[in-house]
Amino acid sequence: MASVLPQHSEAITRVATASATKTVPAVHATTQQHEKAIVLRAASTGVPASAPTTKAVIILFLEAFIAGLLAMFTPYMYTIHPFTTGYLTRNVKTERGRLSKTLQYAAALAVIFTALGLLVSGIIKVTGVNKFTEHWVFNVFFFRIFLMLGISFLGAFAFKLPASWINAIAEKAKQNDLKGIFIMALTLPAASFSSTFPIIGLVLLQAGSVPVIGPTIGLFAFSIGLGLPFVIPSIMKLFKSKSVLNNIKVILGFLCLMIALKFMSKADVALELGLISRELFIEIWLGLWALMGIYMLGYMKLSHDTETERNIYGQEYTSLSRMFIAMGAFIFAVYLLPGIWGAPLHGVSGFLPH
């Protein structure tokens, strides 16, 4: 009896093992089929696989708001601000009336940019974000735009819309009613195309973190940041130095060139040309960051540079703001360096070609 039990025990063990071996793949296959069915059902009903998180929306809103605020400190926007505010309040004698006019102007800016965001979101919804942004025509177009803007910001030439277009819009904005204010708000992005377009481009790129509705949220927040200095003019007193405004222009120039390279690399991938490798991309970015740092330290001059700042003893010096910007540029250049030899660069992996 004792000798029979071990034999039955061994048989039971073999049967259990065989059953488990067959059951595990079956369960795994059933799970895979269930997951596939969920994905296919979501795709067929147009429901995104993952909805945007509240954190992603808040981060996008804050980034776009800050971008809109910084756009007001580009040279053209900074110059046009007092004229726009003065024109809005030319017939107003009370503080309450001034606030009403500027709030109407800020609201008109919000409507214009939000409408643009809705248009972009609609295009993405209809065409699909991947098809829309991965096509070589889209990327070549934006490569040319950002390349020309970058060269323009670095002082090669002035890039702006035809004066006849701007004058035609401005002529219709002479009315002092709500319609005139709205048309005047429409004049601002048209006249400041070279200053606002690169920043709007950055906002739209960052809006990719929030599927479909990202452009609408981003441009709405951007418009709030852009309109706030008209409601609270004292914000514009934060930066008074012409050299600071020029520094912002140069930084935007370098950033535009970096973004242009990103669009070019995506077009290169779409056309399967193989011209821009990961190593070449990193080398060009490293060079641009290094040049930015050299410029900020005062070792490189551009055609539109203002007179060098001098200290209380009349000596040329590098301001603390320029020094910290230069430090940041050099640190980022050093961060990129190992990537040339294949090291992972998690901080910029989304920009690098694969």
C-alpha positions as CSV (number, residue, x, y, z in Angstrom):
1,M,0.0,0.0,0.0
2,A,2.8,2.3,0.9
3,S,4.5,1.6,-2.5
4,V,1.3,2.4,-4.5
5,L,0.8,5.8,-2.9
6,P,4.1,7.3,-4.2
7,Q,3.2,6.1,-7.7
8,H,-0.2,7.7,-7.6
9,S,1.4,10.8,-6.1
10,E,3.9,11.1,-9.0
11,A,1.1,10.6,-11.5
12,I,-1.0,13.3,-9.9
13,T,2.0,15.7,-9.9
14,R,2.6,15.1,-13.6
15,V,-1.1,15.6,-14.5
16,A,-1.2,18.9,-12.4
17,T,2.0,20.2,-14.1
18,A,0.7,19.4,-17.6
19,S,-2.6,21.1,-16.8
20,A,-0.9,24.2,-15.4
21,T,1.4,24.3,-18.5
22,K,-1.6,24.3,-20.8
23,T,-3.7,26.7,-18.6
24,V,-1.2,29.5,-18.3
25,P,-0.8,30.2,-22.0
26,A,-4.5,29.9,-22.5
27,V,-5.2,32.5,-19.8
28,H,-2.5,34.7,-21.3
29,A,-3.9,34.4,-24.7
30,T,-7.4,35.2,-23.4
31,T,-6.1,38.3,-21.6
32,Q,-4.3,39.5,-24.8
33,Q,-7.5,39.0,-26.8
34,H,-9.5,40.9,-24.2
35,E,-7.0,43.8,-24.2
36,K,-7.0,43.9,-28.0
37,A,-10.8,44.0,-28.1
38,I,-10.8,47.0,-25.8
39,V,-8.2,48.9,-27.9
40,L,-10.1,48.1,-31.1
41,R,-13.4,49.1,-29.5
42,A,-11.9,52.4,-28.3
43,A,-10.4,53.1,-31.8
44,S,-13.7,52.4,-33.5
45,T,-15.7,54.7,-31.3
46,G,-13.1,57.5,-31.5
47,V,-12.4,57.4,-27.8
48,P,-8.7,58.0,-26.9
49,A,-6.9,55.2,-25.2
50,S,-5.8,57.5,-22.4
51,A,-7.6,60.8,-21.5
52,P,-5.4,63.8,-20.6
53,T,-4.7,64.0,-16.9
54,T,-5.5,67.0,-14.8
55,K,-1.8,67.5,-14.0
56,A,-0.9,67.6,-17.7
57,V,-3.6,70.2,-18.4
58,I,-2.5,72.4,-15.5
59,I,1.2,72.2,-16.5
60,L,0.3,73.1,-20.1
61,F,-1.9,76.0,-19.0
62,L,0.9,77.5,-16.8
63,E,3.6,77.0,-19.4
64,A,1.4,78.7,-22.1
65,F,0.5,81.5,-19.7
66,I,4.1,82.3,-18.9
67,A,4.9,82.1,-22.7
68,G,2.2,84.7,-23.4
69,L,3.6,86.9,-20.7
70,L,7.2,86.6,-22.0
71,A,6.0,87.4,-25.5
72,M,5.2,90.9,-24.3
73,F,8.9,91.5,-23.6
74,T,10.1,90.8,-27.1
75,P,11.4,94.1,-28.6
76,Y,8.4,94.8,-31.0
77,M,5.7,93.9,-28.4
78,Y,7.5,95.9,-25.7
79,T,7.6,98.9,-28.0
80,I,4.0,98.7,-29.2
81,H,2.5,98.2,-25.7
82,P,2.3,101.9,-24.6
83,F,1.0,103.0,-28.0
84,T,-1.7,100.4,-27.9
85,T,-2.7,101.2,-24.4
86,G,-2.8,104.9,-25.1
87,Y,-4.9,104.4,-28.2
88,L,-7.4,102.3,-26.3
89,T,-7.8,104.8,-23.5
90,R,-7.5,108.0,-25.6
91,N,-11.1,109.2,-24.8
92,V,-11.3,107.8,-21.4
93,K,-11.1,110.0,-18.3
94,T,-11.7,107.6,-15.4
95,E,-9.8,104.7,-14.1
96,R,-12.9,102.5,-14.3
97,G,-13.3,103.4,-18.0
98,R,-9.7,102.6,-18.7
99,L,-10.0,99.2,-17.0
100,S,-13.2,98.5,-19.0
101,K,-11.5,99.2,-22.4
102,T,-8.4,97.2,-21.6
103,L,-10.4,94.2,-20.3
104,Q,-12.4,94.3,-23.5
105,Y,-9.2,94.3,-25.5
106,A,-7.8,91.4,-23.4
107,A,-11.1,89.5,-23.9
108,A,-10.9,90.1,-27.7
109,L,-7.3,88.6,-27.7
110,A,-8.6,85.6,-25.8
111,V,-11.4,85.0,-28.3
112,I,-9.0,85.3,-31.3
113,F,-6.4,82.9,-29.9
114,T,-8.9,80.5,-28.5
115,A,-10.7,80.3,-31.9
116,L,-7.3,79.6,-33.5
117,G,-6.8,76.8,-30.9
118,L,-10.2,75.3,-31.7
119,L,-9.3,75.4,-35.4
120,V,-6.0,73.5,-34.8
121,S,-7.8,71.0,-32.4
122,G,-10.4,70.4,-35.1
123,I,-7.8,69.7,-37.7
124,I,-6.0,67.3,-35.4
125,K,-9.4,65.6,-34.5
126,V,-10.3,65.1,-38.2
127,T,-6.9,64.1,-39.6
128,G,-5.4,62.4,-36.6
129,V,-2.4,63.9,-34.7
130,N,0.2,61.5,-36.1
131,K,-0.8,62.0,-39.7
132,F,-1.0,65.7,-39.3
133,T,2.4,66.3,-37.6
134,E,4.4,63.5,-39.2
135,H,3.8,64.4,-42.8
136,W,6.9,65.8,-44.5
137,V,5.0,68.7,-46.1
138,F,3.9,70.0,-42.6
139,N,7.5,69.6,-41.2
140,V,9.2,71.2,-44.2
141,F,6.8,74.2,-44.0
142,F,7.5,74.8,-40.3
143,F,11.2,74.2,-40.8
144,R,11.4,77.1,-43.3
145,I,9.3,79.3,-41.1
146,F,11.4,78.8,-37.9
147,L,14.7,78.9,-39.9
148,M,13.8,82.4,-41.3
149,L,12.5,83.6,-38.0
150,G,15.7,82.4,-36.2
151,I,17.9,84.2,-38.8
152,S,15.7,87.3,-38.5
153,F,16.0,87.4,-34.7
154,L,19.8,87.1,-35.0
155,G,19.8,90.4,-37.0
156,A,20.0,89.3,-40.6
157,F,16.8,91.0,-41.7
158,A,13.4,92.1,-40.5
159,F,10.7,89.5,-41.0
160,K,7.1,90.8,-41.0
161,L,3.8,90.7,-42.8
162,P,3.2,93.1,-45.7
163,A,2.4,96.6,-44.5
164,S,-0.6,96.8,-46.7
165,W,-2.3,94.0,-44.8
166,I,-1.6,95.6,-41.4
167,N,-2.7,99.0,-42.5
168,A,-6.0,97.6,-43.9
169,I,-6.7,96.0,-40.5
170,A,-5.6,99.1,-38.6
171,E,-7.8,101.4,-40.7
172,K,-10.9,99.4,-39.6
173,A,-9.8,99.5,-36.0
174,K,-10.3,103.3,-35.6
175,Q,-13.8,102.8,-34.3
176,N,-13.9,103.1,-30.5
177,D,-16.7,100.6,-30.1
178,L,-16.5,96.9,-29.3
179,K,-16.1,96.0,-33.0
180,G,-13.2,98.5,-33.3
181,I,-11.5,97.0,-30.2
182,F,-11.8,93.5,-31.6
183,I,-10.3,94.5,-34.9
184,M,-7.5,96.3,-33.0
185,A,-6.9,93.1,-31.1
186,L,-6.7,91.3,-34.4
187,T,-4.0,93.8,-35.6
188,L,-1.7,92.9,-32.7
189,P,-0.8,89.3,-33.7
190,A,-0.7,90.3,-37.4
191,A,1.7,93.3,-36.8
192,S,3.8,91.3,-34.3
193,F,4.0,88.1,-36.4
194,S,7.8,87.7,-36.1
195,S,7.7,88.2,-32.3
196,T,4.7,86.0,-31.4
197,F,4.8,83.2,-34.0
198,P,7.9,81.4,-32.6
199,I,6.4,81.4,-29.1
200,I,3.0,80.2,-30.4
201,G,4.9,77.5,-32.2
202,L,6.5,76.4,-28.9
203,V,3.1,76.4,-27.2
204,L,1.6,74.2,-29.9
205,L,4.5,71.8,-29.7
206,Q,4.1,71.5,-26.0
207,A,0.3,71.1,-26.5
208,G,1.0,67.7,-27.8
209,S,1.1,66.5,-24.1
210,V,-2.7,67.0,-24.0
211,P,-4.4,65.1,-26.9
212,V,-6.7,67.0,-29.2
213,I,-7.8,69.8,-26.8
214,G,-4.2,70.8,-26.1
215,P,-4.0,73.6,-28.7
216,T,-7.2,75.1,-27.5
217,I,-6.1,75.1,-23.8
218,G,-2.6,76.3,-24.7
219,L,-3.6,79.2,-26.9
220,F,-6.3,80.3,-24.5
221,A,-3.7,80.4,-21.6
222,F,-1.2,82.2,-24.0
223,S,-3.8,84.9,-24.8
224,I,-4.4,85.5,-21.0
225,G,-0.7,86.0,-20.5
226,L,-0.5,88.3,-23.6
227,G,-3.5,90.4,-22.5
228,L,-2.6,90.8,-18.8
229,P,0.0,93.6,-19.3
230,F,-2.6,95.7,-21.1
231,V,-4.9,95.4,-18.0
232,I,-2.1,95.8,-15.6
233,P,0.5,98.1,-17.4
234,S,2.9,98.1,-14.4
235,I,4.0,94.6,-15.4
236,M,5.9,96.1,-18.3
237,K,8.2,97.9,-15.9
238,L,9.8,94.6,-14.9
239,F,12.3,95.0,-17.7
240,K,13.4,98.5,-18.8
241,S,16.9,97.9,-20.2
242,K,17.2,97.7,-24.0
243,S,19.9,95.2,-23.6
244,V,17.6,92.8,-21.8
245,L,15.1,93.1,-24.7
246,N,17.9,92.4,-27.1
247,N,19.0,89.4,-25.2
248,I,15.4,88.0,-25.3
249,K,15.5,88.5,-29.1
250,V,18.8,86.6,-29.5
251,I,17.7,83.8,-27.2
252,L,14.5,83.4,-29.3
253,G,16.8,83.3,-32.4
254,F,18.8,80.4,-31.2
255,L,15.7,78.6,-30.0
256,C,14.0,79.0,-33.4
257,L,17.1,77.5,-35.1
258,M,16.9,74.5,-32.7
259,I,13.2,74.0,-33.3
260,A,13.8,74.3,-37.1
261,L,16.2,71.4,-36.9
262,K,13.6,69.4,-35.1
263,F,11.1,69.9,-37.9
264,M,13.8,69.1,-40.5
265,S,14.7,65.9,-38.8
266,K,11.0,64.8,-38.8
267,A,10.8,65.5,-42.5
268,D,14.0,63.6,-43.0
269,V,12.5,60.6,-41.2
270,A,9.2,60.9,-43.1
271,L,11.0,60.9,-46.5
272,E,13.5,58.2,-45.3
273,L,16.5,60.2,-46.6
274,G,18.7,59.4,-43.6
275,L,20.5,62.9,-43.7
276,I,20.1,63.8,-40.1
277,S,21.3,61.2,-37.7
278,R,20.9,61.3,-33.9
279,E,24.6,62.2,-33.5
280,L,24.5,65.0,-36.1
281,F,21.3,66.4,-34.5
282,I,23.0,66.5,-31.0
283,E,26.2,68.1,-32.4
284,I,24.2,70.9,-34.0
285,W,22.2,71.6,-30.9
286,L,25.3,71.5,-28.8
287,G,27.0,74.1,-31.0
288,L,23.9,76.4,-30.8
289,W,23.8,76.2,-27.0
290,A,27.5,76.9,-26.8
291,L,27.2,79.9,-29.2
292,M,24.4,81.2,-27.0
293,G,26.6,81.0,-23.9
294,I,29.5,82.7,-25.7
295,Y,27.2,85.5,-26.9
296,M,25.8,86.0,-23.4
297,L,29.3,86.4,-22.0
298,G,29.9,89.2,-24.5
299,Y,32.5,87.4,-26.7
300,M,30.3,87.6,-29.8
301,K,28.5,90.6,-31.3
302,L,25.6,90.8,-33.6
303,S,24.4,93.6,-35.9
304,H,21.5,94.8,-33.8
305,D,23.4,94.7,-30.4
306,T,22.9,97.7,-28.1
307,E,25.9,99.5,-26.5
308,T,27.7,97.3,-24.0
309,E,26.6,97.8,-20.4
310,R,29.1,99.6,-18.1
311,N,29.5,99.5,-14.3
312,I,29.8,102.5,-11.9
313,Y,33.4,102.8,-12.9
314,G,32.7,103.1,-16.6
315,Q,34.0,99.6,-17.4
316,E,32.3,97.1,-19.6
317,Y,30.9,94.2,-17.6
318,T,28.6,91.1,-17.9
319,S,25.4,91.5,-16.0
320,L,24.2,88.7,-13.6
321,S,21.3,87.8,-15.8
322,R,23.6,87.3,-18.8
323,M,26.0,85.3,-16.7
324,F,23.3,82.9,-15.4
325,I,21.9,82.5,-18.9
326,A,25.4,81.7,-20.2
327,M,25.9,79.2,-17.4
328,G,22.6,77.5,-18.2
329,A,23.5,77.3,-21.9
330,F,27.0,75.8,-21.2
331,I,25.5,73.3,-18.7
332,F,23.0,72.1,-21.3
333,A,25.7,71.9,-23.9
334,V,27.8,69.7,-21.6
335,Y,24.7,67.6,-20.8
336,L,24.3,66.9,-24.6
337,L,27.9,65.9,-25.1
338,P,27.7,62.2,-24.1
339,G,24.8,61.8,-26.4
340,I,27.2,62.0,-29.4
341,W,28.6,58.7,-28.4
342,G,25.2,57.1,-27.8
343,A,24.5,57.9,-24.2
344,P,20.8,58.2,-23.4
345,L,19.5,61.8,-23.0
346,H,16.2,61.4,-21.3
347,G,15.6,65.1,-20.9
348,V,15.4,65.7,-24.6
349,S,14.6,62.2,-25.9
350,G,11.3,63.5,-27.4
351,F,13.2,65.9,-29.7
352,L,15.9,63.6,-30.9
353,P,15.5,61.6,-34.1
354,H,15.1,57.8,-33.7
